[in-house]
Amino acid sequence: MAANDVNSNDVSGDCGRLYLAALKGDWKSIEDMTNIQRRLNWNEETTLHIAAAAGNVKIAEMMLKKNPELPNLGVALQMLDKNPDLTTATNSDGKTALHVLAHKPSVFVNESQLGVLRRHINIPWLKSKQANSKYSQVNELLKKCLQGYRGDVENSNETSVISSVLFEAAEVGNIEFLVKLICFNFDLLWKIKDNKSIFHIAVEKRHESIFKLLNEIGSIGDLIVGRKFEDGSNILHLAARLAPQDKLNAISGAALQMQLELLWFKEVEKAVNPAFKEMKNINGETPYVLFAMNHENLRKEGEKWMMNTAKSSMVVATLIGTIVFSDQAADKSNSSPKLFLAYSISSATALFGSSTSLIMFLSILTSRYSYEDFVVWLPIRLMIGVTSLFISIAAMMVAFSTSFSLRNLNHQELSLFFVVIGLFAFVPILYVLLKYRLLVDILRSTFFQFQPQHLLLKAPLCSGNPTPAT
């Protein structure tokens, strides 16, 4: 649309003035506007979209320079529509648009992250919103970029671009990008860089979602992970190394970090030939020996963390059991039988919960702390102990509230009873907030860490748009 095609009715208000300024390339007017990210028309196009569509490249560049956070996926799509050659164009660093997308896993939002409402309920305006979301735009952008390499995938230059972005995406853990790339050309699964496949990189960098793709490619995966290195080591030796620090820092406590490392080693162990377990590297080390050497310090830290957690929790559990056992409200049992029943049940529950947690934490203190103990038994005992302690705290608060009511029922308003309950309820809620992350980490690592994901079957590009190369 030309600037002359806009009539006076179109330019009324800030939206109209922004629209006209973007068409004309009037940077002075655009710069003076405070909200240049405002949607200007029913297509939800911004000033940046209009400027790019009108061919005002300089204006678009100035806007992006002034505000790098401007949403520009739609602009990129418009530019590719006008000039498809941009899909294979490179910048001053020799990087293409695919390289940029490979390093931005945050823009690829998995469908499972959209929320239950938007996944399962067919509401038109929600579906429309989803279609215009960043997820849809980035997928469309990736399709257009890959179309530039459909004609001749076997060409060395083009293949080198595809291969390089493949391994760059594997390095940063961009699973959504990687899946779409593999669907575009399944032969990319065989690509090797520095004698490593994407699955070797996944083990080395601890990208769980990438490694789980092995479960979806069948016997092909056995051949890929069966590669050996020049020093005699294999992929199991990579799993025996210590994980990158950023991966360890994402887990609560050294004990759960140790558990995750062991789970990784066991998962890779399942995927390789049994002979790989006894294979020695150039230093004469089997994978298990190398694992023990690299993880001994973490095992000791995990033991110390677990014992400190158990000791501090045992003190709380002991106090709860003592307080509940010594509290007496029987002298007022006839005044309110229902309240006394609630008191009796809550006191018994608190005593049972504190006793259970004491037993669990005591078993943690007397554990051998071998590597195998960190896989299931120690985390499970910790989870049961923490959960039992929470139940005992909550039950103790109920017991205190009912005991208070029984003692003061003839002297206080009933509303005071609810005030006391509200105050006491804050304690278990605070405990849950403090221990929530720990419980979630234990549940996830123990029961859900390496569950199948079937990403290749769900990938839009695998359905034939664009057609995977053969």
Secondary structure as the mmCIF struct_conf table of DSSP 4:
data_model
#
loop_
_struct_conf.conf_type_id
_struct_conf.id
_struct_conf.beg_label_comp_id
_struct_conf.beg_label_asym_id
_struct_conf.beg_label_seq_id
_struct_conf.end_label_comp_id
_struct_conf.end_label_asym_id
_struct_conf.end_label_seq_id
HELX_RH_3T_P HELX_RH_3T_P1 ALA A 3 ASP A 5
TURN_TY1_P TURN_TY1_P1 SER A 8 VAL A 11
HELX_RH_AL_P HELX_RH_AL_P1 GLY A 13 LYS A 24
TURN_TY1_P TURN_TY1_P2 GLY A 25 GLY A 25
HELX_RH_AL_P HELX_RH_AL_P2 TRP A 27 ASP A 32
BEND BEND1 THR A 34 THR A 34
TURN_TY1_P TURN_TY1_P3 ILE A 36 GLN A 37
BEND BEND2 ARG A 38 ARG A 38
BEND BEND3 ASN A 41 ASN A 41
TURN_TY1_P TURN_TY1_P4 TRP A 42 ASN A 43
HELX_RH_AL_P HELX_RH_AL_P3 THR A 47 ALA A 53
TURN_TY1_P TURN_TY1_P5 ALA A 54 GLY A 55
HELX_RH_AL_P HELX_RH_AL_P4 VAL A 57 LYS A 66
TURN_TY1_P TURN_TY1_P6 PRO A 68 GLU A 69
BEND BEND4 LEU A 70 LEU A 70
HELX_RH_AL_P HELX_RH_AL_P5 LEU A 73 LYS A 82
HELX_RH_3T_P HELX_RH_3T_P2 PRO A 84 THR A 87
BEND BEND5 THR A 88 THR A 88
TURN_TY1_P TURN_TY1_P7 SER A 92 ASP A 93
BEND BEND6 GLY A 94 GLY A 94
HELX_RH_AL_P HELX_RH_AL_P6 ALA A 97 ALA A 102
TURN_TY1_P TURN_TY1_P8 HIS A 103 HIS A 103
HELX_RH_3T_P HELX_RH_3T_P3 PRO A 105 VAL A 107
HELX_RH_3T_P HELX_RH_3T_P4 GLU A 111 GLN A 113
BEND BEND7 LEU A 114 LEU A 114
HELX_RH_AL_P HELX_RH_AL_P7 VAL A 116 HIS A 120
HELX_RH_AL_P HELX_RH_AL_P8 PRO A 124 ALA A 131
TURN_TY1_P TURN_TY1_P9 ASN A 132 ASN A 132
BEND BEND8 SER A 133 SER A 133
HELX_RH_AL_P HELX_RH_AL_P9 LYS A 134 GLN A 147
TURN_TY1_P TURN_TY1_P10 GLY A 148 TYR A 149
BEND BEND9 ARG A 150 ARG A 150
TURN_TY1_P TURN_TY1_P11 GLY A 151 GLU A 154
BEND BEND10 ASN A 155 ASN A 155
HELX_RH_AL_P HELX_RH_AL_P10 SER A 156 VAL A 172
TURN_TY1_P TURN_TY1_P12 GLY A 173 GLY A 173
HELX_RH_AL_P HELX_RH_AL_P11 ILE A 175 PHE A 184
STRN STRN1 ASN A 185 ASN A 185
HELX_RH_3T_P HELX_RH_3T_P5 PHE A 186 TRP A 190
STRN STRN2 LYS A 193 LYS A 193
TURN_TY1_P TURN_TY1_P13 ASP A 194 ASN A 195
STRN STRN3 LYS A 196 LYS A 196
HELX_RH_AL_P HELX_RH_AL_P12 ILE A 198 LYS A 205
TURN_TY1_P TURN_TY1_P14 ARG A 206 ARG A 206
HELX_RH_AL_P HELX_RH_AL_P13 GLU A 208 PHE A 211
HELX_RH_3T_P HELX_RH_3T_P6 LYS A 212 GLU A 216
BEND BEND11 ILE A 217 ILE A 217
TURN_TY1_P TURN_TY1_P15 GLY A 218 GLY A 218
HELX_RH_AL_P HELX_RH_AL_P14 SER A 219 VAL A 225
TURN_TY1_P TURN_TY1_P16 GLY A 226 GLY A 226
TURN_TY1_P TURN_TY1_P17 GLU A 230 ASP A 231
BEND BEND12 GLY A 232 GLY A 232
HELX_RH_AL_P HELX_RH_AL_P15 ILE A 235 ALA A 239
TURN_TY1_P TURN_TY1_P18 ALA A 240 ALA A 240
BEND BEND13 ARG A 241 ARG A 241
HELX_LH_PP_P HELX_LH_PP_P1 LEU A 242 PRO A 244
HELX_RH_AL_P HELX_RH_AL_P16 GLN A 245 ASN A 249
TURN_TY1_P TURN_TY1_P19 ALA A 250 ALA A 250
BEND BEND14 ILE A 251 GLY A 253
HELX_RH_AL_P HELX_RH_AL_P17 ALA A 254 ALA A 271
BEND BEND15 VAL A 272 VAL A 272
HELX_RH_3T_P HELX_RH_3T_P7 PRO A 274 GLU A 278
TURN_TY1_P TURN_TY1_P20 ILE A 282 ASN A 283
BEND BEND16 GLY A 284 GLY A 284
HELX_RH_AL_P HELX_RH_AL_P18 PRO A 287 SER A 326
HELX_RH_3T_P HELX_RH_3T_P8 ALA A 330 LYS A 332
TURN_TY1_P TURN_TY1_P21 SER A 333 SER A 335
HELX_RH_AL_P HELX_RH_AL_P19 PRO A 337 LEU A 365
TURN_TY1_P TURN_TY1_P22 THR A 366 THR A 366
TURN_TY1_P TURN_TY1_P23 TYR A 371 TYR A 371
HELX_RH_3T_P HELX_RH_3T_P9 GLU A 372 PHE A 374
TURN_TY1_P TURN_TY1_P24 VAL A 375 VAL A 376
HELX_RH_AL_P HELX_RH_AL_P20 TRP A 377 ASN A 408
TURN_TY1_P TURN_TY1_P25 LEU A 409 HIS A 411
BEND BEND17 GLN A 412 GLN A 412
HELX_RH_AL_P HELX_RH_AL_P21 LEU A 414 LEU A 443
HELX_RH_PI_P HELX_RH_PI_P1 ARG A 444 PHE A 448
TURN_TY1_P TURN_TY1_P26 GLN A 449 PHE A 450
HELX_RH_AL_P HELX_RH_AL_P22 LEU A 455 LYS A 458
HELX_RH_3T_P HELX_RH_3T_P10 PRO A 460 SER A 463
TURN_TY1_P TURN_TY1_P27 GLY A 464 GLY A 464
BEND BEND18 ASN A 465 PRO A 466
HELX_LH_PP_P HELX_LH_PP_P2 THR A 467 PRO A 468
STRN STRN4 ALA A 469 ALA A 469
#
